[in-house]
Amino acid sequence: MSESEEKQTKSKASDLQTLNFKVPRAFKKSFKLYAVEHGISMIELLREGFELSRKNRKS
């Protein structure tokens, strides 16, 4: 992740917006368990996944 992208993901609390969508119960359980097992928050996992997807689609 570039420095500017990292700054964008580490926003002030006042800059944060709610991202609201529904996922299947099994997906949420798996997602949360994965985050806990790797010592990261669900938000961090979502951000990492999004950045990885962006990088993969640039080619």
Biopython code that builds the backbone (N, CA, C, O; Angstrom):
import numpy as np
from Bio.PDB.StructureBuilder import StructureBuilder

atoms = [
    (1, "MET", "N", (0.847, -1.164, 0.000)),
    (1, "MET", "CA", (0.000, 0.000, 0.000)),
    (1, "MET", "C", (0.897, 1.233, 0.000)),
    (1, "MET", "O", (1.847, 1.321, 0.778)),
    (2, "SER", "N", (0.587, 2.181, -0.877)),
    (2, "SER", "CA", (1.384, 3.396, -0.932)),
    (2, "SER", "C", (1.086, 4.271, 0.276)),
    (2, "SER", "O", (0.101, 4.061, 0.985)),
    (3, "GLU", "N", (1.947, 5.250, 0.500)),
    (3, "GLU", "CA", (1.779, 6.125, 1.659)),
    (3, "GLU", "C", (0.469, 6.904, 1.583)),
    (3, "GLU", "O", (-0.209, 7.073, 2.597)),
    (4, "SER", "N", (0.108, 7.377, 0.395)),
    (4, "SER", "CA", (-1.147, 8.136, 0.271)),
    (4, "SER", "C", (-2.361, 7.246, 0.502)),
    (4, "SER", "O", (-3.342, 7.687, 1.101)),
    (5, "GLU", "N", (-2.311, 6.000, 0.037)),
    (5, "GLU", "CA", (-3.412, 5.070, 0.276)),
    (5, "GLU", "C", (-3.533, 4.745, 1.755)),
    (5, "GLU", "O", (-4.638, 4.615, 2.281)),
    (6, "GLU", "N", (-2.388, 4.614, 2.427)),
    (6, "GLU", "CA", (-2.399, 4.315, 3.855)),
    (6, "GLU", "C", (-3.011, 5.468, 4.632)),
    (6, "GLU", "O", (-3.768, 5.242, 5.576)),
    (7, "LYS", "N", (-2.694, 6.705, 4.250)),
    (7, "LYS", "CA", (-3.274, 7.866, 4.916)),
    (7, "LYS", "C", (-4.783, 7.899, 4.732)),
    (7, "LYS", "O", (-5.511, 8.287, 5.646)),
    (8, "GLN", "N", (-5.262, 7.492, 3.549)),
    (8, "GLN", "CA", (-6.697, 7.483, 3.285)),
    (8, "GLN", "C", (-7.415, 6.478, 4.171)),
    (8, "GLN", "O", (-8.544, 6.729, 4.593)),
    (9, "THR", "N", (-6.786, 5.346, 4.461)),
    (9, "THR", "CA", (-7.448, 4.314, 5.251)),
    (9, "THR", "C", (-7.400, 4.602, 6.737)),
    (9, "THR", "O", (-8.207, 4.054, 7.487)),
    (10, "LYS", "N", (-6.484, 5.443, 7.188)),
    (10, "LYS", "CA", (-6.380, 5.799, 8.608)),
    (10, "LYS", "C", (-6.972, 7.193, 8.790)),
    (10, "LYS", "O", (-6.244, 8.181, 8.880)),
    (11, "SER", "N", (-8.279, 7.259, 8.843)),
    (11, "SER", "CA", (-8.998, 8.516, 8.937)),
    (11, "SER", "C", (-9.311, 8.864, 10.380)),
    (11, "SER", "O", (-9.317, 8.005, 11.262)),
    (12, "LYS", "N", (-9.569, 10.137, 10.594)),
    (12, "LYS", "CA", (-10.027, 10.590, 11.896)),
    (12, "LYS", "C", (-11.429, 10.038, 12.125)),
    (12, "LYS", "O", (-12.170, 9.795, 11.172)),
    (13, "ALA", "N", (-11.780, 9.844, 13.363)),
    (13, "ALA", "CA", (-13.110, 9.323, 13.693)),
    (13, "ALA", "C", (-14.208, 10.203, 13.113)),
    (13, "ALA", "O", (-15.252, 9.697, 12.702)),
    (14, "SER", "N", (-13.986, 11.510, 13.073)),
    (14, "SER", "CA", (-14.996, 12.428, 12.545)),
    (14, "SER", "C", (-15.174, 12.293, 11.037)),
    (14, "SER", "O", (-16.191, 12.723, 10.492)),
    (15, "ASP", "N", (-14.193, 11.699, 10.358)),
    (15, "ASP", "CA", (-14.261, 11.519, 8.907)),
    (15, "ASP", "C", (-14.900, 10.188, 8.506)),
    (15, "ASP", "O", (-15.161, 9.956, 7.325)),
    (16, "LEU", "N", (-15.149, 9.323, 9.475)),
    (16, "LEU", "CA", (-15.637, 7.983, 9.167)),
    (16, "LEU", "C", (-17.117, 7.989, 8.809)),
    (16, "LEU", "O", (-17.905, 8.754, 9.366)),
    (17, "GLN", "N", (-17.472, 7.134, 7.880)),
    (17, "GLN", "CA", (-18.846, 6.959, 7.434)),
    (17, "GLN", "C", (-19.261, 5.510, 7.663)),
    (17, "GLN", "O", (-18.416, 4.615, 7.686)),
    (18, "THR", "N", (-20.538, 5.283, 7.828)),
    (18, "THR", "CA", (-21.053, 3.936, 7.998)),
    (18, "THR", "C", (-21.169, 3.264, 6.643)),
    (18, "THR", "O", (-21.680, 3.848, 5.688)),
    (19, "LEU", "N", (-20.693, 2.040, 6.571)),
    (19, "LEU", "CA", (-20.846, 1.213, 5.378)),
    (19, "LEU", "C", (-21.764, 0.080, 5.800)),
    (19, "LEU", "O", (-21.362, -0.787, 6.576)),
    (20, "ASN", "N", (-22.983, 0.075, 5.303)),
    (20, "ASN", "CA", (-23.993, -0.837, 5.807)),
    (20, "ASN", "C", (-24.465, -1.780, 4.698)),
    (20, "ASN", "O", (-25.072, -1.347, 3.719)),
    (21, "PHE", "N", (-24.180, -3.065, 4.864)),
    (21, "PHE", "CA", (-24.680, -4.064, 3.929)),
    (21, "PHE", "C", (-24.827, -5.384, 4.660)),
    (21, "PHE", "O", (-24.208, -5.600, 5.701)),
    (22, "LYS", "N", (-25.636, -6.250, 4.121)),
    (22, "LYS", "CA", (-25.909, -7.535, 4.756)),
    (22, "LYS", "C", (-25.127, -8.646, 4.064)),
    (22, "LYS", "O", (-24.940, -8.640, 2.847)),
    (23, "VAL", "N", (-24.681, -9.587, 4.869)),
    (23, "VAL", "CA", (-23.984, -10.776, 4.364)),
    (23, "VAL", "C", (-24.607, -11.995, 5.040)),
    (23, "VAL", "O", (-25.217, -11.870, 6.102)),
    (24, "PRO", "N", (-24.461, -13.162, 4.438)),
    (24, "PRO", "CA", (-24.978, -14.370, 5.080)),
    (24, "PRO", "C", (-24.321, -14.593, 6.449)),
    (24, "PRO", "O", (-23.155, -14.254, 6.655)),
    (25, "ARG", "N", (-25.083, -15.161, 7.364)),
    (25, "ARG", "CA", (-24.612, -15.405, 8.728)),
    (25, "ARG", "C", (-23.304, -16.203, 8.728)),
    (25, "ARG", "O", (-22.385, -15.881, 9.480)),
    (26, "ALA", "N", (-23.216, -17.236, 7.895)),
    (26, "ALA", "CA", (-22.011, -18.074, 7.848)),
    (26, "ALA", "C", (-20.796, -17.274, 7.377)),
    (26, "ALA", "O", (-19.686, -17.480, 7.869)),
    (27, "PHE", "N", (-21.007, -16.361, 6.423)),
    (27, "PHE", "CA", (-19.903, -15.519, 5.945)),
    (27, "PHE", "C", (-19.401, -14.617, 7.069)),
    (27, "PHE", "O", (-18.195, -14.489, 7.279)),
    (28, "LYS", "N", (-20.337, -13.989, 7.795)),
    (28, "LYS", "CA", (-19.937, -13.098, 8.886)),
    (28, "LYS", "C", (-19.151, -13.856, 9.947)),
    (28, "LYS", "O", (-18.134, -13.370, 10.441)),
    (29, "LYS", "N", (-19.621, -15.038, 10.291)),
    (29, "LYS", "CA", (-18.938, -15.840, 11.308)),
    (29, "LYS", "C", (-17.529, -16.192, 10.855)),
    (29, "LYS", "O", (-16.578, -16.085, 11.630)),
    (30, "SER", "N", (-17.393, -16.610, 9.608)),
    (30, "SER", "CA", (-16.095, -16.972, 9.056)),
    (30, "SER", "C", (-15.161, -15.756, 8.978)),
    (30, "SER", "O", (-13.981, -15.847, 9.317)),
    (31, "PHE", "N", (-15.700, -14.628, 8.529)),
    (31, "PHE", "CA", (-14.939, -13.391, 8.393)),
    (31, "PHE", "C", (-14.418, -12.933, 9.760)),
    (31, "PHE", "O", (-13.246, -12.589, 9.909)),
    (32, "LYS", "N", (-15.313, -12.935, 10.754)),
    (32, "LYS", "CA", (-14.942, -12.497, 12.101)),
    (32, "LYS", "C", (-13.914, -13.439, 12.715)),
    (32, "LYS", "O", (-12.948, -12.985, 13.328)),
    (33, "LEU", "N", (-14.109, -14.735, 12.559)),
    (33, "LEU", "CA", (-13.171, -15.720, 13.090)),
    (33, "LEU", "C", (-11.789, -15.544, 12.465)),
    (33, "LEU", "O", (-10.777, -15.601, 13.163)),
    (34, "TYR", "N", (-11.751, -15.332, 11.165)),
    (34, "TYR", "CA", (-10.473, -15.132, 10.465)),
    (34, "TYR", "C", (-9.756, -13.903, 11.023)),
    (34, "TYR", "O", (-8.552, -13.942, 11.279)),
    (35, "ALA", "N", (-10.497, -12.819, 11.207)),
    (35, "ALA", "CA", (-9.896, -11.593, 11.746)),
    (35, "ALA", "C", (-9.340, -11.833, 13.149)),
    (35, "ALA", "O", (-8.221, -11.421, 13.452)),
    (36, "VAL", "N", (-10.109, -12.490, 13.995)),
    (36, "VAL", "CA", (-9.662, -12.770, 15.365)),
    (36, "VAL", "C", (-8.416, -13.651, 15.348)),
    (36, "VAL", "O", (-7.455, -13.383, 16.069)),
    (37, "GLU", "N", (-8.429, -14.689, 14.536)),
    (37, "GLU", "CA", (-7.283, -15.607, 14.455)),
    (37, "GLU", "C", (-6.011, -14.904, 13.998)),
    (37, "GLU", "O", (-4.908, -15.325, 14.345)),
    (38, "HIS", "N", (-6.164, -13.833, 13.221)),
    (38, "HIS", "CA", (-5.002, -13.109, 12.704)),
    (38, "HIS", "C", (-4.718, -11.816, 13.468)),
    (38, "HIS", "O", (-3.842, -11.039, 13.087)),
    (39, "GLY", "N", (-5.463, -11.596, 14.540)),
    (39, "GLY", "CA", (-5.194, -10.449, 15.409)),
    (39, "GLY", "C", (-5.465, -9.103, 14.779)),
    (39, "GLY", "O", (-4.794, -8.122, 15.100)),
    (40, "ILE", "N", (-6.441, -9.038, 13.882)),
    (40, "ILE", "CA", (-6.791, -7.770, 13.238)),
    (40, "ILE", "C", (-8.290, -7.537, 13.389)),
    (40, "ILE", "O", (-9.055, -8.457, 13.677)),
    (41, "SER", "N", (-8.685, -6.295, 13.190)),
    (41, "SER", "CA", (-10.112, -5.992, 13.272)),
    (41, "SER", "C", (-10.794, -6.378, 11.961)),
    (41, "SER", "O", (-10.143, -6.579, 10.936)),
    (42, "MET", "N", (-12.093, -6.473, 12.020)),
    (42, "MET", "CA", (-12.850, -6.772, 10.805)),
    (42, "MET", "C", (-12.700, -5.628, 9.800)),
    (42, "MET", "O", (-12.705, -5.860, 8.591)),
    (43, "ILE", "N", (-12.569, -4.418, 10.286)),
    (43, "ILE", "CA", (-12.372, -3.264, 9.399)),
    (43, "ILE", "C", (-11.031, -3.377, 8.686)),
    (43, "ILE", "O", (-10.941, -3.141, 7.481)),
    (44, "GLU", "N", (-9.986, -3.738, 9.432)),
    (44, "GLU", "CA", (-8.670, -3.913, 8.811)),
    (44, "GLU", "C", (-8.712, -5.003, 7.741)),
    (44, "GLU", "O", (-8.133, -4.844, 6.666)),
    (45, "LEU", "N", (-9.393, -6.100, 8.034)),
    (45, "LEU", "CA", (-9.512, -7.192, 7.074)),
    (45, "LEU", "C", (-10.253, -6.741, 5.824)),
    (45, "LEU", "O", (-9.847, -7.074, 4.710)),
    (46, "LEU", "N", (-11.327, -5.991, 5.995)),
    (46, "LEU", "CA", (-12.079, -5.462, 4.854)),
    (46, "LEU", "C", (-11.202, -4.536, 4.017)),
    (46, "LEU", "O", (-11.187, -4.630, 2.789)),
    (47, "ARG", "N", (-10.477, -3.649, 4.678)),
    (47, "ARG", "CA", (-9.595, -2.722, 3.943)),
    (47, "ARG", "C", (-8.508, -3.462, 3.187)),
    (47, "ARG", "O", (-8.232, -3.146, 2.030)),
    (48, "GLU", "N", (-7.879, -4.456, 3.836)),
    (48, "GLU", "CA", (-6.825, -5.229, 3.175)),
    (48, "GLU", "C", (-7.378, -5.972, 1.956)),
    (48, "GLU", "O", (-6.749, -6.007, 0.899)),
    (49, "GLY", "N", (-8.560, -6.563, 2.122)),
    (49, "GLY", "CA", (-9.179, -7.280, 1.010)),
    (49, "GLY", "C", (-9.514, -6.349, -0.138)),
    (49, "GLY", "O", (-9.321, -6.702, -1.301)),
    (50, "PHE", "N", (-10.011, -5.170, 0.173)),
    (50, "PHE", "CA", (-10.341, -4.185, -0.855)),
    (50, "PHE", "C", (-9.082, -3.744, -1.607)),
    (50, "PHE", "O", (-9.083, -3.679, -2.836)),
    (51, "GLU", "N", (-8.017, -3.444, -0.873)),
    (51, "GLU", "CA", (-6.769, -3.027, -1.519)),
    (51, "GLU", "C", (-6.196, -4.141, -2.396)),
    (51, "GLU", "O", (-5.709, -3.881, -3.497)),
    (52, "LEU", "N", (-6.254, -5.365, -1.913)),
    (52, "LEU", "CA", (-5.778, -6.496, -2.702)),
    (52, "LEU", "C", (-6.592, -6.636, -3.982)),
    (52, "LEU", "O", (-6.027, -6.872, -5.050)),
    (53, "SER", "N", (-7.885, -6.497, -3.892)),
    (53, "SER", "CA", (-8.743, -6.592, -5.065)),
    (53, "SER", "C", (-8.423, -5.471, -6.054)),
    (53, "SER", "O", (-8.355, -5.706, -7.261)),
    (54, "ARG", "N", (-8.230, -4.268, -5.549)),
    (54, "ARG", "CA", (-7.874, -3.136, -6.439)),
    (54, "ARG", "C", (-6.571, -3.393, -7.167)),
    (54, "ARG", "O", (-6.465, -3.137, -8.367)),
    (55, "LYS", "N", (-5.573, -3.899, -6.446)),
    (55, "LYS", "CA", (-4.266, -4.188, -7.059)),
    (55, "LYS", "C", (-4.398, -5.270, -8.124)),
    (55, "LYS", "O", (-3.810, -5.157, -9.200)),
    (56, "ASN", "N", (-5.162, -6.313, -7.835)),
    (56, "ASN", "CA", (-5.325, -7.405, -8.789)),
    (56, "ASN", "C", (-6.073, -6.984, -10.043)),
    (56, "ASN", "O", (-5.809, -7.530, -11.114)),
    (57, "ARG", "N", (-6.978, -6.053, -9.954)),
    (57, "ARG", "CA", (-7.782, -5.628, -11.096)),
    (57, "ARG", "C", (-7.110, -4.569, -11.945)),
    (57, "ARG", "O", (-7.597, -4.263, -13.033)),
    (58, "LYS", "N", (-6.006, -4.001, -11.485)),
    (58, "LYS", "CA", (-5.294, -2.979, -12.260)),
    (58, "LYS", "C", (-4.593, -3.551, -13.472)),
    (58, "LYS", "O", (-4.343, -2.829, -14.437)),
    (59, "SER", "N", (-4.269, -4.835, -13.443)),
    (59, "SER", "CA", (-3.507, -5.423, -14.549)),
    (59, "SER", "C", (-4.338, -5.745, -15.754)),
    (59, "SER", "O", (-3.813, -6.243, -16.750)),
]
sb = StructureBuilder()
sb.init_structure("model")
sb.init_model(0)
sb.init_chain("A")
sb.init_seg("    ")
for serial, (resi, resn, name, xyz) in enumerate(atoms, 1):
    if name == "N":
        sb.init_residue(resn, " ", resi, " ")
    sb.init_atom(name, np.array(xyz, "f"), 0.0, 1.0, " ", f" {name:<3s}", serial, name[0])
structure = sb.get_structure()
